[in-house]
Amino acid sequence: MTRRDKAILALVCAAEIINCAKAGALKSRIADLETQRDIYASRAQHWIDRAVEDEEVIDSMQLRLDALADGKVELEDAGVFFCTAYCTEQYPHICGEGHGITASGQPIQAGGSDDLSVWHGFVH
């Protein structure tokens, strides 16, 4: 085997190693994307299930209210409310950027925010 053949063989081996590394990285990325897809699918199913459960609770409570009030209760529209949910993780990940600041500029707090720009159901 000549020196030229050895150089070509070394280049082919190096190219194959690079291709194997690329294939491994692509397989890893595909697995990550499949995991994210499954997470979002399970979240969507959970939200659908939760909505159905909440509807059942609302219907049950409405029947109980109707039975107790005997038609003497009038309900009044409370207005339009805007709600935003934030993830409290302080680093970039699947939920978002992780900067920890609400749309109004207030820091995110687990369980609720001290955002006083929302008052009486309207954003000021």
C-alpha positions as CSV (number, residue, x, y, z in Angstrom):
1,M,0.0,0.0,0.0
2,T,1.4,3.3,-1.1
3,R,1.7,6.4,1.0
4,R,-1.1,8.0,-1.1
5,D,-3.4,5.0,-0.4
6,K,-2.8,5.2,3.3
7,A,-3.6,9.0,3.3
8,I,-6.9,8.3,1.4
9,L,-7.8,5.4,3.8
10,A,-7.1,7.7,6.8
11,L,-9.3,10.4,5.2
12,V,-12.1,7.9,4.5
13,C,-11.9,6.6,8.1
14,A,-12.0,10.2,9.5
15,A,-15.0,11.0,7.3
16,E,-16.8,7.9,8.6
17,I,-16.1,8.8,12.2
18,I,-17.5,12.3,11.6
19,N,-20.6,10.8,9.9
20,C,-21.1,8.4,12.8
21,A,-20.9,11.3,15.2
22,K,-23.4,13.3,13.2
23,A,-25.8,10.3,13.1
24,G,-25.5,10.0,16.8
25,A,-26.2,13.7,17.4
26,L,-29.2,13.5,15.0
27,K,-30.6,10.4,16.7
28,S,-30.2,12.2,20.1
29,R,-32.1,15.3,18.8
30,I,-34.8,13.1,17.3
31,A,-35.3,11.4,20.7
32,D,-35.4,14.8,22.4
33,L,-38.0,16.1,20.0
34,E,-40.1,12.9,20.4
35,T,-40.0,13.3,24.2
36,Q,-41.1,17.0,23.9
37,R,-43.9,15.9,21.5
38,D,-45.1,13.3,24.0
39,I,-44.9,15.8,26.9
40,Y,-47.1,18.3,25.0
41,A,-49.5,15.6,23.9
42,S,-49.9,14.4,27.5
43,R,-50.4,18.0,28.7
44,A,-53.1,18.6,26.1
45,Q,-54.9,15.4,27.1
46,H,-54.6,16.3,30.8
47,W,-56.1,19.8,30.0
48,I,-59.0,18.1,28.1
49,D,-59.7,15.7,30.9
50,R,-59.5,18.5,33.4
51,A,-61.9,20.6,31.4
52,V,-64.4,17.7,31.3
53,E,-64.1,17.2,35.1
54,D,-64.5,20.9,35.7
55,E,-67.7,21.0,33.6
56,E,-69.1,18.1,35.6
57,V,-68.3,19.9,38.8
58,I,-69.9,23.1,37.6
59,D,-73.0,21.3,36.4
60,S,-73.2,19.5,39.8
61,M,-72.8,22.8,41.7
62,Q,-75.4,24.5,39.5
63,L,-77.9,21.8,40.3
64,R,-77.2,22.1,44.0
65,L,-77.5,25.8,43.9
66,D,-80.8,25.6,42.0
67,A,-82.1,23.2,44.5
68,L,-81.1,25.3,47.5
69,A,-82.0,28.7,46.1
70,D,-85.3,27.7,44.6
71,G,-84.8,30.2,41.8
72,K,-84.3,33.1,44.2
73,V,-80.6,33.8,43.2
74,E,-79.7,36.0,40.3
75,L,-76.3,35.8,38.8
76,E,-74.5,38.9,37.4
77,D,-71.8,38.9,34.8
78,A,-68.5,39.7,36.5
79,G,-66.8,41.0,33.4
80,V,-63.8,39.9,31.3
81,F,-60.7,38.6,33.1
82,F,-57.3,37.9,31.6
83,C,-55.1,35.2,33.2
84,T,-51.5,34.4,32.4
85,A,-49.7,31.3,33.7
86,Y,-45.9,31.4,34.2
87,C,-43.4,28.7,34.9
88,T,-41.3,29.5,38.0
89,E,-38.1,27.8,36.7
90,Q,-35.4,30.4,36.4
91,Y,-33.5,29.0,33.4
92,P,-34.3,28.5,29.7
93,H,-36.1,25.2,29.1
94,I,-39.2,23.7,27.5
95,C,-41.6,26.0,29.3
96,G,-40.0,29.2,28.1
97,E,-37.1,31.6,28.5
98,G,-36.9,31.3,32.3
99,H,-36.3,35.1,32.8
100,G,-38.7,35.1,35.8
101,I,-40.5,38.3,34.9
102,T,-44.2,38.7,34.2
103,A,-45.7,40.7,31.3
104,S,-46.2,43.6,33.7
105,G,-42.5,43.5,34.8
106,Q,-43.2,42.0,38.2
107,P,-41.2,38.9,39.3
108,I,-42.9,35.5,39.1
109,Q,-44.0,34.1,42.4
110,A,-45.2,30.6,42.9
111,G,-48.9,30.5,43.8
112,G,-49.6,34.0,42.6
113,S,-48.3,37.4,41.8
114,D,-48.3,40.7,43.5
115,D,-49.2,42.3,40.1
116,L,-51.4,45.2,41.1
117,S,-52.0,46.3,37.5
118,V,-54.9,43.9,37.4
119,W,-57.8,45.2,39.5
120,H,-61.6,44.3,39.3
121,G,-61.0,42.0,36.4
122,F,-59.7,44.6,34.1
123,V,-56.1,45.2,33.0
124,H,-55.1,48.9,33.6
